[in-house]
Structure formats: structure tokens, C-alpha cells
Amino acid sequence: MATAAGPIATNNSPQNSNAYRTPIAPSVPITHKWSIAEDLTCISNPSKHNNPQTGYRSFSDELYVKYEEKLEDVRKALREVEENPLEGLVMIDALQRLGIDYHFRGEIGAFLQKQQIISSTPDGYPEHGLYEVSTLFRFLRQEGHNVTADVFNNFKDKEGRFRSELSTDIRGLMSLYEASQLRIEGEDILDQAADFSSQLLGRWTKDPNHHEARLVSNTLTHPYHKSLATFMAKSFVHDCKGQTGWVDNLQELAKMDLTIVQSIHQKEVFQVSQWWKDTGLANELKLARNQPLKWYMWPMAALTDPRFSEERVELTKPISFIYIIDDIFDVYGTIEELTLFTDAVNRWELSAVEQLPDYMKVCFKALYDVTNEIAYKIYKKHGQNPIDSLQKTWASLCNAFLVEAKWFASGHLPNAEEYLKNGIISSGVHVVLAHMFFLLGDGITQESVDLVDDYPGISTSIATILRLSDDLGSAKDEDQDGYDGSYIECYMKEHKGSSVDSAREEVIRMISEAWKCLNKECLSPNPFSESFRIGSLNMARMIPMMYSYDDNHNLPILEEHMKAMIYNTSL
């Protein structure tokens, strides 16, 4: 088997020296050639526009010239709307929903800062309508500003209820609902706003003849804050048809941007598929999942800025091992074997694998090599060696997997709280976020490293959302036949007489509360960089797509998004 090579364990190797040691360079080059993986049927027939040597698109200089011209046109338009707050908010909203706002972070930040100053004055908000107030609130919260939700008191009557005349303001109600998705714990006014707006908007969706029924339905089903902008961009373009002015410029830019970004994603798919093929794990572990493209979808969704190409490829690697090790614990191993494997990961020494069965030796060696390889890349690029932190995340993950394996092998079903506490770790979210934190390399300090090691709230919130969303699904993974329990089952055992429906309602409520915690963790002051915060939020936004199984145990929504982001050439 060909595995990704890594340093040999010696007295000077990563697991035996201090946290700031210099990692040993891998014994073979750590770059991979681009090629098409034979097991990925979705890329077995490259487009006729693709380069036959690389398998991905090449573009003329003319396209890039037009692209830069269009970028400048939009920047100019943004500057021109600075004195028109309402139009500026509409334009920024469009940029975000088309997924191209990353080009204009400076211009958007300057606009919002100016509006925040205006809105903070005593009479800055009362003159504005519901749409303007709600949209500005959402934008500022998205940027991490801890703006108060008291601004919505201006839309209440003397009895403390939202005014009845707002019921006809569809655009304002949609914006209010969108704003309410950024609420944190204890913000009763935003809880009321969510209920008020969703109930009124729900009535509009029942009128199929109303021209905005589809738009309202999309808002309720996929609010911006909890959805991937890249997934919803096509719907937004459809809803904007017939508009003129700068909208046309934005749509043209978005189409060119998609074309260029797709070529980058295609390169990354080739890299990932070649890496996965080179590990040989698909041949060694026949019963384990063999889904490199699906695994790549996580970092593709999380790190949307095209400049994070290397980071997306590298992040796919630990994600793949989370799935593979999960299958080993859930499908392959006996308790005795799993205990030995967990001990080997905790010791983080190649000599620890001597008593393991061959398939576990292969997996641990690949995990060990790839983790050290990633640590070496991070050290070379950012000057920080994260091997201790990364090793700890793998040890914690396997410890949690082993706890679950023992529970279900013995027939013991833990109480719901105990199950969720362990499930937050076994979700693998902390492993992913720790790797992402170091790969991005922004804001790495001893304080932030210690926080990452200690399961920060941002990680725990996302892990809670993932674990509960997974358990809320009615179908198991298409290639996984094992059994690992669910929160719903534990809840029903603990609450005698409760129904499946009531248990599911409780899980939905808990997911909502976890989102409130995540929203709070993303507000300033924040110990983490903006790129890490956005990447983490996108991980949470990706979760529904990863667990939206249909009756045939497939993921049609995920497949649709994958095709749109990698292969389809039109918005």
C-alpha cells in the first residue's frame, strides 16, 4: 500500500519533544500530481473545455480582463450608493446572496461602519422602515458587532406586541425573520420577532398565485444566516429576473466568478482524489466509506474564499479519517481491537501498532503520517507546529468512539445528557476546527491555541448542531450499516411515555438553542480570526445538507450543490 509518508518516530520526533519543536520534514515530497480518480464517476468525463493534461478548465486573458473590469464596476457602484443607505443595504444583500461579497470586504466594512455610527444616534433608527433596520442589524451582527436588539422596540405597540400594520410589509417581514436568526440566548424580542414574522410569512406561502410566494418560502426554508450562499445563489438570480441597473452587473460578475472558482475546485478534486487513491485505504478497508468527493464538500463549503485552495485540500484529509475511523469503530472492530487502537492513538507512536490487526495498522500508519505531514506544512508556512494539539484531538475522538462502542456492545443506553456530552466529541467537529484553525494560520497565539485545545464554545455549539441533526435524520448513511444509537432513543428511554414526535420537537428546540450559542460565540470581542469564524459558521450551515437523506438513503440536495459548485456552468 502507498501511504503519505511522514517522519519516523524517534526520540526527536514530534510526540516526544516540546510544543515548539521543529517538525521533521517528510521523507518524500508532500505535493501531489493532479489527475482524475478512477472511483469518482462524477469526474470521469471531463468537459470538452477542460485541459486534457490537467482535467480542468483554462481561460483566456480576455476573460480575466473582463473579470477585473467588472470587479471595478461593482466597486464603483458600491461607492456611489454610500450616500443612499437603503440602496446600499440592498446591494450588499445581493452581493452576499450571490456569494461574491468576499471581493468587497473593505467597501462593505466602510459602508456598515458609517451606518452603524448613524444608527447609534438617539434618533438614528426611528425614521427607518422595518426592512432597513432589520437588514442593517443583520449585517452588523454578521460582522460580529454586538448591536442591541432593542432597536426592534420601535416596531411594537403599547401592549408590547409587534404592530399589526406590519403584516402587509412582506419585504420588511422577510428581513425581520432573517435578522431573528442571529439572536442569542435571552433575546426575547428576537424570539418574538421570529414567531411574528414566520407566522405572517407562512400565510403568504399558501397563496400560489402571489408573485412573492416562492421568495417567501425560500426565506423561511433557507434563511441567509443558516444557509450556504453558494447553494442559494441560483434561486436568488431567479428571483432577481427583470431587474436592471447594477443588478445586471452583479449577476454578470457572479457568473464569471463561478466559472473561475469552479476551475479551482476541479483542481482540488483532482488533488484530493489522487491523494485518496495513493493512500490505498479504499482497498485495505473494503467495508469503510469510499467518498472523497463528499468529504471534500465540507472544506469547499467552509472555506469559500478561492485563496484557501491548499487549505481546502489539506482539510479534506482529516475529515476523511474521521469517517474511516468512525467506520472502524462502528462496523469493523471488536472491543478488544478498538481498545488497542485507541491506546495507539493516545500514545501516538508507530511502535504502538504491533498488537493491532493489519487493517488497523494500515489506518493508524496513514493517520500518523498524514497528521505529521499537515503539521509540517503548517510549520513551514506559519512558523507554528501544531502536532501536539492535532494529536490530542485524535486521541479525544477515539476515546469518545470507544465509549460509544462499549455502550452499545453491552446493550447499555446512557441517559440523554451523557450521550450528548460524549457525542459532541465523537461528532469529529473539534478535530476539523482544530485543523482548520492551524491551516488558516491567522491569530495563532498561545491564548488561542490553549482555547482550541480546550474545546471552545464555537466548536461545542457546532458539534451539538451536527450530532443532533444527525440523530434527527430518519436514514442512515448510504454506505454504513453499523449502529451507534441516537439522542432521540436515549431521550425516549429517559422520559417514559414520550412519543417520537415529542422527542424530535425537543431535538429541534435544542438545535435552535445551539445556534443561539454559536451566534454569541461569533460576536466581538473574539479570540479567533474572521476567516476562522466564517469557516466555522459555514461548517454549521453545511450540516443540514449532509444529513438530508431521502427515502433511498441518498443525499440529493448535497449532490445538487456539488454539481452546481464544480460542474454546472450557469447560475
C-alpha positions as CSV (number, residue, x, y, z in Angstrom):
1,M,0.0,0.0,0.0
2,A,1.2,3.5,-0.8
3,T,0.7,5.9,2.1
4,A,1.5,9.5,2.5
5,A,5.0,9.4,4.1
6,G,5.7,11.1,7.4
7,P,8.5,11.3,9.9
8,I,9.7,8.2,11.7
9,A,9.2,8.0,15.4
10,T,12.4,8.7,17.2
11,N,13.5,10.4,20.4
12,N,13.5,13.6,18.4
13,S,10.1,13.0,16.7
14,P,7.0,15.2,17.3
15,Q,5.4,13.1,20.0
16,N,8.5,13.2,22.3
17,S,9.6,16.8,22.3
18,N,8.2,20.2,23.3
19,A,5.3,22.0,21.7
20,Y,7.5,24.4,19.8
21,R,9.9,21.8,18.3
22,T,10.7,21.9,14.6
23,P,8.8,19.1,12.8
24,I,10.9,16.5,10.9
25,A,10.5,17.0,7.1
26,P,8.6,14.2,5.3
27,S,10.9,11.7,3.6
28,V,9.1,12.2,0.3
29,P,7.7,15.3,-1.4
30,I,4.4,16.4,0.1
31,T,2.9,17.6,-3.1
32,H,0.7,15.5,-5.4
33,K,0.0,15.5,-9.1
34,W,-3.4,16.4,-10.4
35,S,-5.3,13.6,-12.1
36,I,-8.8,12.1,-12.2
37,A,-9.6,9.4,-9.6
38,E,-11.0,6.3,-11.2
39,D,-13.5,5.7,-8.4
40,L,-15.2,9.2,-8.9
41,T,-17.7,8.7,-11.7
42,C,-18.8,12.3,-11.5
43,I,-15.5,13.4,-12.9
44,S,-14.8,10.5,-15.2
45,N,-15.9,12.5,-18.2
46,P,-14.2,15.9,-18.1
47,S,-15.8,18.8,-20.0
48,K,-14.6,19.3,-23.6
49,H,-13.5,22.7,-22.4
50,N,-11.1,21.1,-20.0
51,N,-7.3,20.9,-20.5
52,P,-6.6,17.3,-21.4
53,Q,-3.4,17.2,-19.4
54,T,-4.8,18.6,-16.1
55,G,-8.5,17.9,-16.5
56,Y,-9.6,21.4,-15.5
57,R,-10.6,24.5,-17.4
58,S,-8.1,27.0,-18.7
59,F,-9.1,30.6,-19.5
60,S,-8.1,33.3,-21.9
61,D,-6.5,36.5,-20.8
62,E,-9.6,38.2,-22.2
63,L,-11.8,36.6,-19.6
64,Y,-9.6,37.8,-16.7
65,V,-9.5,41.3,-18.2
66,K,-13.3,41.4,-18.3
67,Y,-13.5,39.9,-14.8
68,E,-11.3,42.7,-13.4
69,E,-13.3,45.3,-15.3
70,K,-16.5,44.0,-13.8
71,L,-15.0,44.0,-10.3
72,E,-14.1,47.6,-10.7
73,D,-17.6,48.5,-12.0
74,V,-19.1,46.9,-8.9
75,R,-16.7,48.7,-6.6
76,K,-17.6,52.0,-8.2
77,A,-21.3,51.2,-7.8
78,L,-20.7,50.5,-4.1
79,R,-19.0,53.8,-3.6
80,E,-21.9,55.6,-5.4
81,V,-24.5,54.2,-3.1
82,E,-22.7,55.2,0.0
83,E,-25.0,58.3,0.4
84,N,-28.1,56.2,-0.2
85,P,-28.3,53.8,2.8
86,L,-31.3,51.8,1.6
87,E,-29.9,51.1,-1.9
88,G,-26.5,50.3,-0.2
89,L,-28.1,47.7,2.0
90,V,-29.9,46.2,-0.9
91,M,-26.7,46.0,-2.9
92,I,-24.7,44.4,-0.1
93,D,-27.5,41.9,0.4
94,A,-27.3,40.9,-3.3
95,L,-23.5,40.6,-3.1
96,Q,-23.8,38.3,-0.1
97,R,-26.6,36.1,-1.6
98,L,-24.6,35.8,-4.9
99,G,-21.5,34.7,-2.8
100,I,-19.2,37.3,-4.2
101,D,-19.1,39.7,-1.2
102,Y,-15.6,38.5,-0.4
103,H,-14.2,40.7,-3.1
104,F,-15.5,43.8,-1.4
105,R,-14.8,43.3,2.3
106,G,-13.2,46.8,2.6
107,E,-16.0,48.7,0.9
108,I,-18.7,46.8,2.7
109,G,-17.0,47.3,6.1
110,A,-16.7,51.1,5.5
111,F,-20.3,51.4,4.5
112,L,-21.5,49.4,7.5
113,Q,-19.3,51.4,9.9
114,K,-20.8,54.6,8.6
115,Q,-24.3,53.3,9.0
116,Q,-23.6,52.0,12.5
117,I,-22.5,55.5,13.6
118,I,-25.7,57.0,12.2
119,S,-27.9,54.3,13.7
120,S,-26.3,54.7,17.2
121,T,-27.5,58.3,17.5
122,P,-30.7,58.8,19.6
123,D,-32.9,59.4,16.6
124,G,-31.0,57.3,14.1
125,Y,-33.4,54.4,13.8
126,P,-37.0,55.7,14.3
127,E,-37.2,57.2,10.8
128,H,-36.2,54.0,9.1
129,G,-38.5,51.2,8.0
130,L,-38.6,47.6,9.1
131,Y,-36.6,46.4,6.1
132,E,-33.8,48.9,6.6
133,V,-33.5,48.4,10.4
134,S,-33.7,44.6,10.2
135,T,-31.2,44.3,7.3
136,L,-28.6,46.7,8.9
137,F,-29.0,44.8,12.2
138,R,-28.3,41.5,10.4
139,F,-25.3,42.8,8.6
140,L,-23.8,44.3,11.7
141,R,-24.4,41.1,13.7
142,Q,-22.8,39.1,10.8
143,E,-19.7,41.2,11.1
144,G,-19.5,40.4,14.8
145,H,-20.8,43.7,16.1
146,N,-22.8,43.2,19.4
147,V,-25.6,45.6,18.4
148,T,-28.6,45.7,20.6
149,A,-31.9,44.1,19.6
150,D,-33.7,46.9,21.4
151,V,-33.9,48.7,18.0
152,F,-36.9,46.5,17.2
153,N,-38.9,48.0,20.1
154,N,-39.7,50.8,17.7
155,F,-42.0,48.4,15.8
156,K,-44.1,47.4,18.8
157,D,-47.4,48.8,20.1
158,K,-48.2,49.9,23.6
159,E,-49.0,46.3,24.6
160,G,-45.5,45.1,23.7
161,R,-46.6,43.3,20.5
162,F,-45.3,43.9,17.0
163,R,-47.7,46.3,15.3
164,S,-50.4,44.8,13.2
165,E,-49.9,47.1,10.2
166,L,-46.5,45.4,9.6
167,S,-48.4,42.3,8.4
168,T,-48.6,43.7,4.8
169,D,-44.9,44.6,4.6
170,I,-43.6,41.4,3.1
171,R,-40.1,42.6,2.4
172,G,-39.8,44.0,5.9
173,L,-41.2,40.8,7.5
174,M,-38.7,38.7,5.5
175,S,-35.9,40.9,6.6
176,L,-37.1,40.7,10.2
177,Y,-37.2,36.9,10.0
178,E,-33.7,36.9,8.6
179,A,-32.5,39.2,11.4
180,S,-34.0,37.0,14.1
181,Q,-31.8,34.1,13.0
182,L,-28.8,35.9,14.6
183,R,-30.4,36.0,18.1
184,I,-28.5,34.9,21.1
185,E,-29.8,33.4,24.4
186,G,-32.0,35.8,26.4
187,E,-33.1,38.0,23.4
188,D,-36.8,37.6,23.9
189,I,-37.6,40.4,21.5
190,L,-35.9,38.4,18.7
191,D,-37.7,35.2,19.7
192,Q,-41.0,37.2,19.3
193,A,-39.8,38.6,16.0
194,A,-39.1,35.1,14.7
195,D,-42.6,33.9,15.7
196,F,-44.3,37.0,14.5
197,S,-42.6,37.1,11.1
198,S,-42.7,33.4,10.4
199,Q,-46.4,33.1,11.1
200,L,-47.3,36.0,8.9
201,L,-45.0,34.9,6.1
202,G,-46.3,31.4,6.3
203,R,-49.7,32.7,5.2
204,W,-48.2,34.2,2.1
205,T,-46.7,30.9,1.0
206,K,-50.2,29.3,0.9
207,D,-51.2,31.6,-1.9
208,P,-49.6,30.1,-5.1
209,N,-50.7,32.9,-7.2
210,H,-48.9,35.6,-5.2
211,H,-45.8,36.6,-7.1
212,E,-43.6,36.6,-4.0
213,A,-44.8,33.2,-2.6
214,R,-41.7,31.4,-3.8
215,L,-39.3,34.1,-2.4
216,V,-41.1,34.0,0.9
217,S,-40.9,30.2,1.0
218,N,-37.2,30.3,0.3
219,T,-36.7,32.8,3.1
220,L,-38.5,30.6,5.6
221,T,-36.8,27.4,4.5
222,H,-33.3,28.7,3.9
223,P,-32.7,31.9,5.9
224,Y,-29.4,33.5,4.8
225,H,-27.6,33.2,8.2
226,K,-28.2,29.4,8.3
227,S,-27.7,28.6,4.7
228,L,-24.8,28.5,2.2
229,A,-24.9,31.5,0.0
230,T,-23.3,29.5,-2.9
231,F,-26.2,27.0,-2.7
232,M,-28.9,29.6,-2.7
233,A,-27.3,31.9,-5.4
234,K,-29.2,30.3,-8.3
235,S,-32.6,30.9,-6.6
236,F,-31.6,34.5,-5.9
237,V,-30.7,35.0,-9.5
238,H,-34.1,33.6,-10.5
239,D,-35.9,36.0,-8.1
240,C,-34.0,39.0,-9.5
241,K,-35.0,38.5,-13.1
242,G,-36.4,41.6,-14.7
243,Q,-34.4,44.0,-12.5
244,T,-32.0,46.4,-14.1
245,G,-29.1,48.7,-13.2
246,W,-26.3,47.4,-11.0
247,V,-28.2,44.1,-10.5
248,D,-27.1,43.1,-14.1
249,N,-23.5,43.9,-13.2
250,L,-23.6,41.8,-10.1
251,Q,-25.1,38.8,-11.9
252,E,-22.5,39.0,-14.7
253,L,-19.8,39.2,-12.1
254,A,-21.2,36.2,-10.2
255,K,-21.3,34.1,-13.4
256,M,-17.7,34.9,-14.2
257,D,-16.7,34.3,-10.6
258,L,-18.4,30.9,-10.6
259,T,-16.6,29.9,-13.8
260,I,-13.2,30.7,-12.3
261,V,-13.9,29.3,-8.9
262,Q,-15.2,26.1,-10.5
263,S,-11.8,25.6,-12.2
264,I,-10.1,25.9,-8.8
265,H,-12.5,23.4,-7.2
266,Q,-11.9,21.0,-10.1
267,K,-8.1,21.2,-9.5
268,E,-8.7,20.5,-5.8
269,V,-11.0,17.5,-6.5
270,F,-8.2,16.0,-8.7
271,Q,-5.7,16.6,-5.9
272,V,-7.9,15.0,-3.2
273,S,-8.9,12.0,-5.4
274,Q,-5.2,11.4,-6.2
275,W,-4.2,11.6,-2.6
276,W,-7.0,9.3,-1.6
277,K,-6.0,6.8,-4.3
278,D,-2.4,6.9,-3.1
279,T,-3.3,6.1,0.5
280,G,-4.7,2.7,-0.7
281,L,-7.2,2.8,2.2
282,A,-10.1,2.1,-0.1
283,N,-8.5,-1.2,-1.0
284,E,-7.5,-2.1,2.6
285,L,-10.8,-1.2,4.2
286,K,-13.4,-2.7,1.9
287,L,-16.4,-2.0,4.3
288,A,-15.4,1.6,5.1
289,R,-16.8,4.5,3.2
290,N,-15.1,5.5,0.0
291,Q,-16.4,9.0,-0.6
292,P,-13.5,11.5,-1.2
293,L,-15.7,13.9,-3.1
294,K,-18.3,14.0,-0.3
295,W,-15.6,14.6,2.3
296,Y,-14.2,17.4,0.1
297,M,-17.6,19.1,0.2
298,W,-17.1,20.1,3.9
299,P,-14.0,22.3,3.3
300,M,-15.3,23.5,0.0
301,A,-18.4,24.9,1.8
302,A,-16.5,26.1,4.8
303,L,-13.6,28.0,3.2
304,T,-15.3,29.7,0.3
305,D,-12.5,32.3,-0.5
306,P,-10.7,31.0,-3.6
307,R,-7.3,31.8,-2.0
308,F,-7.7,29.0,0.5
309,S,-7.2,26.3,-2.1
310,E,-4.3,24.5,-0.3
311,E,-6.2,24.7,3.0
312,R,-9.3,23.0,1.5
313,V,-7.3,20.1,0.1
314,E,-5.4,19.6,3.4
315,L,-8.6,19.9,5.5
316,T,-10.2,17.1,3.5
317,K,-7.6,14.7,4.7
318,P,-8.5,14.7,8.5
319,I,-12.2,14.7,7.5
320,S,-11.7,11.5,5.6
321,F,-10.0,9.9,8.6
322,I,-12.9,10.9,10.8
323,Y,-15.3,8.9,8.6
324,I,-12.9,6.0,8.2
325,I,-12.2,5.7,11.9
326,D,-15.9,6.0,12.7
327,D,-16.5,3.0,10.4
328,I,-13.7,1.0,12.1
329,F,-15.4,1.6,15.4
330,D,-18.9,1.1,14.1
331,V,-18.5,-1.7,11.6
332,Y,-15.1,-3.4,11.8
333,G,-13.5,-3.7,15.3
334,T,-14.1,-5.8,18.3
335,I,-14.0,-4.1,21.7
336,E,-10.6,-5.6,22.3
337,E,-9.2,-4.3,19.0
338,L,-10.8,-0.9,19.4
339,T,-9.2,-0.5,22.8
340,L,-5.8,-1.3,21.4
341,F,-6.3,1.1,18.5
342,T,-7.4,3.9,20.9
343,D,-4.4,3.2,23.1
344,A,-2.1,3.5,20.0
345,V,-3.7,6.9,19.0
346,N,-3.2,8.1,22.6
347,R,0.4,7.1,22.7
348,W,1.0,8.4,19.1
349,E,3.9,6.1,18.5
350,L,4.3,3.8,15.5
351,S,5.6,1.1,17.8
352,A,2.2,1.0,19.5
353,V,0.6,-0.7,16.5
354,E,2.4,-4.1,16.9
355,Q,-0.6,-5.8,18.5
356,L,-3.1,-4.4,16.1
357,P,-4.8,-6.4,13.3
358,D,-3.4,-5.5,9.9
359,Y,-6.3,-3.2,8.8
360,M,-5.9,-1.1,12.0
361,K,-2.1,-0.9,11.4
362,V,-2.7,0.4,7.9
363,C,-5.2,3.0,9.2
364,F,-3.0,4.2,12.1
365,K,0.1,4.5,10.0
366,A,-1.8,6.6,7.4
367,L,-3.3,8.8,10.1
368,Y,0.1,9.2,11.8
369,D,1.8,10.1,8.5
370,V,-0.8,12.5,7.2
371,T,-1.2,14.3,10.5
372,N,2.6,14.8,10.8
373,E,2.7,15.9,7.2
374,I,0.0,18.5,7.7
375,A,1.8,19.7,10.9
376,Y,5.0,20.1,8.9
377,K,3.2,22.2,6.2
378,I,1.7,24.4,8.8
379,Y,5.1,24.9,10.5
380,K,6.7,25.8,7.2
381,K,4.0,28.3,6.3
382,H,3.1,29.8,9.6
383,G,6.0,29.1,11.9
384,Q,3.9,27.2,14.4
385,N,4.0,23.4,15.0
386,P,0.5,22.2,15.9
387,I,1.3,18.4,16.3
388,D,0.5,18.3,20.0
389,S,-2.9,19.9,19.5
390,L,-3.7,17.8,16.5
391,Q,-2.7,14.6,18.2
392,K,-4.8,15.5,21.2
393,T,-7.9,15.9,19.0
394,W,-7.4,12.4,17.5
395,A,-7.0,10.9,21.0
396,S,-10.2,12.6,22.3
397,L,-12.1,11.5,19.2
398,C,-11.1,7.8,19.6
399,N,-11.7,7.9,23.3
400,A,-15.3,9.1,22.6
401,F,-15.7,6.5,19.9
402,L,-14.6,3.8,22.3
403,V,-17.1,4.9,24.9
404,E,-19.9,4.6,22.4
405,A,-18.7,1.2,21.2
406,K,-18.7,-0.1,24.8
407,W,-22.1,1.4,25.5
408,F,-23.7,-0.3,22.5
409,A,-21.8,-3.6,22.7
410,S,-23.0,-4.0,26.3
411,G,-26.6,-3.0,25.4
412,H,-26.3,-0.1,27.8
413,L,-28.1,3.0,26.7
414,P,-26.8,6.2,28.5
415,N,-29.1,9.0,29.6
416,A,-29.6,11.8,27.1
417,E,-27.2,14.2,28.7
418,E,-24.4,11.7,29.0
419,Y,-24.9,10.6,25.3
420,L,-24.8,14.2,24.0
421,K,-21.8,15.2,26.1
422,N,-19.8,12.3,24.6
423,G,-21.5,12.8,21.2
424,I,-20.2,16.3,20.9
425,I,-16.7,14.9,21.0
426,S,-17.4,11.9,18.7
427,S,-19.0,14.2,16.1
428,G,-15.5,15.0,15.0
429,V,-16.2,18.7,14.7
430,H,-13.4,19.6,17.1
431,V,-10.9,17.6,15.0
432,V,-12.0,19.6,11.9
433,L,-12.0,23.0,13.5
434,A,-8.6,22.5,15.2
435,H,-7.0,21.5,11.8
436,M,-8.8,24.5,10.1
437,F,-7.6,26.9,12.8
438,F,-3.9,26.0,12.3
439,L,-4.2,25.7,8.5
440,L,-5.6,29.2,8.2
441,G,-2.7,30.4,10.4
442,D,-4.4,33.7,11.4
443,G,-4.3,34.9,15.0
444,I,-2.3,32.0,16.4
445,T,-1.3,32.9,19.9
446,Q,-0.7,30.8,23.0
447,E,-4.1,32.0,24.3
448,S,-5.9,31.0,21.1
449,V,-4.1,27.7,20.9
450,D,-5.0,26.9,24.6
451,L,-8.6,27.8,23.8
452,V,-8.7,25.5,20.8
453,D,-7.2,22.7,22.9
454,D,-9.9,23.2,25.5
455,Y,-13.0,22.8,23.2
456,P,-14.1,26.4,22.7
457,G,-17.8,27.3,22.7
458,I,-17.8,27.8,18.9
459,S,-16.7,24.1,18.5
460,T,-19.1,22.8,21.1
461,S,-22.1,24.7,19.5
462,I,-21.4,23.3,16.0
463,A,-20.8,19.8,17.4
464,T,-24.2,20.0,19.2
465,I,-25.9,21.1,16.0
466,L,-24.2,18.3,14.0
467,R,-24.8,15.5,16.5
468,L,-28.5,16.4,17.0
469,S,-29.1,16.9,13.3
470,D,-27.5,13.6,12.5
471,D,-29.8,11.9,15.1
472,L,-32.8,13.8,13.8
473,G,-32.4,12.2,10.4
474,S,-34.5,9.2,9.6
475,A,-32.0,7.4,7.3
476,K,-28.5,6.1,8.0
477,D,-25.6,6.9,5.8
478,E,-25.8,5.2,2.4
479,D,-22.7,3.1,3.0
480,Q,-22.8,2.5,6.7
481,D,-24.5,-0.5,8.3
482,G,-23.4,-0.1,11.9
483,Y,-25.4,1.0,14.9
484,D,-24.4,3.8,17.2
485,G,-27.6,5.0,18.9
486,S,-29.3,8.4,18.9
487,Y,-30.2,11.2,21.2
488,I,-33.9,10.6,20.4
489,E,-33.7,7.0,21.6
490,C,-31.9,8.0,24.8
491,Y,-34.4,10.8,25.4
492,M,-37.4,8.5,25.0
493,K,-35.9,5.9,27.4
494,E,-35.3,8.6,30.0
495,H,-38.7,10.3,29.5
496,K,-41.1,7.4,29.8
497,G,-44.3,7.8,27.7
498,S,-42.8,10.4,25.4
499,S,-43.5,10.0,21.7
500,V,-41.1,10.1,18.8
501,D,-42.7,13.4,17.7
502,S,-42.2,15.0,21.1
503,A,-38.6,13.8,21.2
504,R,-38.0,15.3,17.8
505,E,-39.5,18.6,18.8
506,E,-37.1,18.7,21.8
507,V,-34.2,18.0,19.5
508,I,-35.3,20.8,17.1
509,R,-35.5,23.2,20.1
510,M,-32.0,22.2,21.2
511,I,-30.6,22.8,17.8
512,S,-32.1,26.3,17.9
513,E,-30.5,26.9,21.3
514,A,-27.2,25.7,20.0
515,W,-27.4,28.2,17.1
516,K,-28.0,31.0,19.7
517,C,-24.8,29.9,21.5
518,L,-22.9,29.8,18.2
519,N,-24.2,33.3,17.3
520,K,-22.9,34.6,20.7
521,E,-19.5,33.0,20.2
522,C,-19.1,34.8,16.9
523,L,-19.7,38.3,18.4
524,S,-16.8,40.6,19.2
525,P,-14.6,40.6,21.1
526,N,-13.5,37.3,19.6
527,P,-10.2,35.5,20.1
528,F,-10.4,33.9,16.6
529,S,-9.8,35.4,13.2
530,E,-12.5,36.4,10.8
531,S,-11.6,33.7,8.4
532,F,-11.9,31.0,11.1
533,R,-15.2,32.5,12.3
534,I,-16.7,32.5,8.9
535,G,-15.3,29.0,8.1
536,S,-16.8,27.7,11.4
537,L,-20.2,29.2,10.6
538,N,-20.1,27.7,7.1
539,M,-19.5,24.3,8.7
540,A,-22.7,24.7,10.7
541,R,-24.5,25.8,7.5
542,M,-23.4,22.7,5.7
543,I,-24.8,20.3,8.3
544,P,-28.4,20.2,7.0
545,M,-27.1,19.3,3.5
546,M,-25.0,16.5,4.9
547,Y,-27.9,14.8,6.7
548,S,-30.8,15.5,4.3
549,Y,-31.2,11.8,3.3
550,D,-34.1,10.8,1.1
551,D,-36.1,7.5,1.3
552,N,-33.4,5.9,-0.9
553,H,-30.6,6.7,1.6
554,N,-29.2,9.3,-0.9
555,L,-28.3,12.9,-0.5
556,P,-30.0,14.7,-3.4
557,I,-29.5,18.2,-2.0
558,L,-25.8,17.7,-1.4
559,E,-25.4,16.2,-4.9
560,E,-27.2,19.2,-6.4
561,H,-24.9,21.6,-4.6
562,M,-21.8,19.6,-5.6
563,K,-22.8,19.7,-9.3
564,A,-23.6,23.4,-9.1
565,M,-20.3,24.3,-7.5
566,I,-18.0,22.0,-9.5
567,Y,-19.6,21.2,-12.9
568,N,-22.6,23.3,-13.9
569,T,-21.5,26.4,-15.7
570,S,-24.6,28.6,-15.2
571,L,-26.3,30.3,-12.3
